Amino acid sequence: MTRARHFLLLLMLAMTARVVCAEPVATITALVGNVAIQSASGAQRVAAVGGGIDNGDTVQTGIASEIVMIFTDRQRVYLKPGSVFRVDEFHYAANAPQEDRSLLSLVKGGLRAVDGLVAKEGKPENYRVRTPTSTIGIRGTEYSVTDCANLEPGGNADCKGDQIVVYDGQIVVINQVDRRIVRAGEGAIVVSPRLPFRVLPATRVTPVVPSAACR
């Protein structure tokens, strides 16, 4: 075996070992009903309390189903029934906050989140939650998002666009034409990525309220 081939073989083995030994980026701490997880490779599994969430995973909650995930930086994410949520990229290292990142996507449904150390200690641009109409950046806060355009049958017919509520701290909401800071007690309704939006009292925006089992 030539030295070059030997080097390539060792490199491939090292990369394989790294994938096999990769730690989950989050742990499921509460679960109600049926929740499915699809990996980046397309493999599917059933969610269970104590199970892990990996980079690239898509989490889907069924009817009357909920889930709570705690990320390694202590970020807490709750998904309401009928939601689809994806971990695009998550990395947390306690000794290198400038390299941390949390890039998540709410594809449909609703979530409620309390940020963790990535948002508190890392670069502000390295924390993002993408929704169908906007992007959310946060720093030290609790907030929720409801995607009203893709509600399950029987949902609130008056709910329009993405409904965002801040319970603590503040967030920045950005779409293609607007950028607003939303603080605790406020909310925003973003009906299109290409239309401006206003900051509203939180009482005028649809909140996400977990069941008792997921609080």
Secondary structure, 3 states (H helix, E strand, C coil): CCHHHHHHHHHHHHHHHHHHCCCCCEEEEEEECCEEEECCCCCEEECCCCCEECCCCEEEECCCCEEEEEECCCCEEEECCCCEEEEEEEECCCCCHHHCEEEEEEEEEEEEEECCHHHHHCCHHHEEEECCCCEEEECCCEEEEEEHHHCCCCCCCCCCCEEEEEEECEEEEECCCCEEEEECCEEEEECCCCCCCCEEEHHHCCCCCCCHHHC
